[in-house]
Amino acid sequence: MIVYAAPIITKHQILAAGSTALTKAFHDWLDENREPLLQIIAHALSTSGPGKPTDEIPPPADPKRPYLTTTEVARRWNCCVHTVRRKVRAGELPRLRMSQRHILIPIEAVLRFEKDANLATGAGSPRGA
């Protein structure tokens, strides 16, 4: 009696094959959708690209709380959340600490900081101010 052993496929081989298949599928999709994606990117950069802060303040989750999260401020200023947290730690922005990681910043403080940054630098964004 002849017994044939099935080849052993390793976890690494399975992951490599899956990665290759996903990469190929993504590249095929990207080739098919290149023009619409480039139009979306061009529009996004023209409306709120680097150095162009958004004029609207995103509404707070609760209208009775006139605060923004550090993520909302970072999006508005087109910077990293860590930059906003650094400004809070340095005392440049007042904050309401809800927990160790959850910080709220008054909208008035954000507007004041932007105004001061624009006056001091003449730039359109408080980034790096």
C-alpha positions as CSV (number, residue, x, y, z in Angstrom):
1,M,0.0,0.0,0.0
2,I,1.4,3.4,-1.0
3,V,0.5,6.4,1.2
4,Y,1.0,9.8,-0.2
5,A,1.6,12.5,2.3
6,A,-0.1,15.9,1.7
7,P,2.4,18.7,1.4
8,I,2.6,20.8,4.6
9,I,1.7,24.4,4.0
10,T,3.1,26.8,6.5
11,K,1.4,29.8,8.0
12,H,4.0,32.0,6.3
13,Q,3.1,30.6,2.9
14,I,-0.6,31.2,3.5
15,L,0.0,34.8,4.6
16,A,2.3,35.5,1.6
17,A,-0.2,34.1,-0.9
18,G,-3.0,36.2,0.7
19,S,-0.8,39.3,0.7
20,T,0.0,38.8,-3.0
21,A,-3.6,38.3,-3.9
22,L,-4.7,41.4,-2.0
23,T,-1.9,43.5,-3.5
24,K,-2.9,42.4,-7.0
25,A,-6.6,43.0,-6.4
26,F,-5.8,46.5,-5.0
27,H,-3.6,47.4,-7.9
28,D,-6.3,46.2,-10.4
29,W,-8.9,48.3,-8.6
30,L,-6.6,51.3,-8.5
31,D,-6.0,51.0,-12.2
32,E,-9.7,50.9,-12.9
33,N,-10.5,53.9,-10.6
34,R,-7.4,56.1,-11.1
35,E,-9.1,59.1,-12.7
36,P,-12.0,59.4,-10.1
37,L,-9.5,59.1,-7.3
38,L,-7.2,61.7,-8.6
39,Q,-10.2,64.1,-9.0
40,I,-11.3,63.4,-5.4
41,I,-7.7,64.0,-4.1
42,A,-7.4,67.2,-6.2
43,H,-10.7,68.6,-4.9
44,A,-9.7,67.7,-1.3
45,L,-6.4,69.4,-1.6
46,S,-7.9,72.5,-3.2
47,T,-10.5,73.0,-0.5
48,S,-8.5,72.2,2.6
49,G,-4.9,71.5,1.7
50,P,-1.8,72.2,3.9
51,G,-1.8,75.7,5.2
52,K,-5.6,76.2,4.5
53,P,-7.5,75.7,7.7
54,T,-11.2,74.9,7.5
55,D,-13.3,78.0,8.1
56,E,-16.1,76.0,9.8
57,I,-15.7,74.6,13.3
58,P,-17.0,71.1,13.4
59,P,-20.1,71.1,15.7
60,P,-19.4,69.6,19.1
61,A,-21.1,66.3,19.9
62,D,-23.4,68.1,22.4
63,P,-24.4,71.6,21.4
64,K,-24.6,72.5,25.1
65,R,-20.9,71.9,25.4
66,P,-18.9,74.4,23.4
67,Y,-15.8,72.2,23.4
68,L,-13.7,70.4,20.7
69,T,-11.8,67.2,21.2
70,T,-8.0,67.2,20.5
71,T,-8.8,65.2,17.3
72,E,-11.3,67.8,16.1
73,V,-8.7,70.6,16.7
74,A,-6.0,68.6,15.0
75,R,-8.2,68.1,11.9
76,R,-9.1,71.8,11.9
77,W,-5.4,72.8,12.0
78,N,-4.2,70.1,9.7
79,C,-1.7,68.8,12.2
80,C,-1.1,65.8,14.5
81,V,-3.1,65.2,17.7
82,H,0.2,65.1,19.5
83,T,0.9,68.7,18.4
84,V,-2.4,69.8,20.0
85,R,-1.7,67.8,23.2
86,R,1.8,69.4,23.3
87,K,0.2,72.9,23.1
88,V,-2.2,71.9,26.0
89,R,0.7,70.6,28.1
90,A,2.7,73.8,27.4
91,G,-0.2,75.9,28.6
92,E,-0.9,77.5,25.2
93,L,-4.4,76.1,25.1
94,P,-6.7,75.7,28.1
95,R,-8.4,72.3,28.5
96,L,-11.0,70.4,30.4
97,R,-9.6,67.0,31.2
98,M,-12.3,64.4,31.3
99,S,-9.8,61.5,31.9
100,Q,-6.2,60.8,31.4
101,R,-6.6,60.5,27.6
102,H,-9.8,62.5,26.9
103,I,-9.2,66.2,26.7
104,L,-11.7,68.9,25.6
105,I,-10.7,72.3,24.5
106,P,-13.0,75.3,24.5
107,I,-14.0,76.6,21.1
108,E,-13.3,80.2,22.2
109,A,-9.7,79.2,23.1
110,V,-9.2,77.6,19.6
111,L,-10.5,80.7,17.9
112,R,-8.3,83.0,20.1
113,F,-5.3,80.8,19.4
114,E,-5.9,80.9,15.6
115,K,-6.4,84.7,15.7
116,D,-3.2,85.2,17.7
117,A,-1.2,82.8,15.4
118,N,-2.5,84.5,12.3
119,L,-1.6,87.9,13.6
120,A,1.9,86.8,14.7
121,T,2.8,84.8,11.6
122,G,0.5,86.2,8.9
123,A,0.0,82.5,8.0
124,G,-3.3,80.8,7.3
125,S,-2.9,78.1,10.0
126,P,-1.8,78.0,13.6
127,R,0.3,75.0,12.8
128,G,3.8,75.5,14.2
129,A,2.8,78.8,15.9
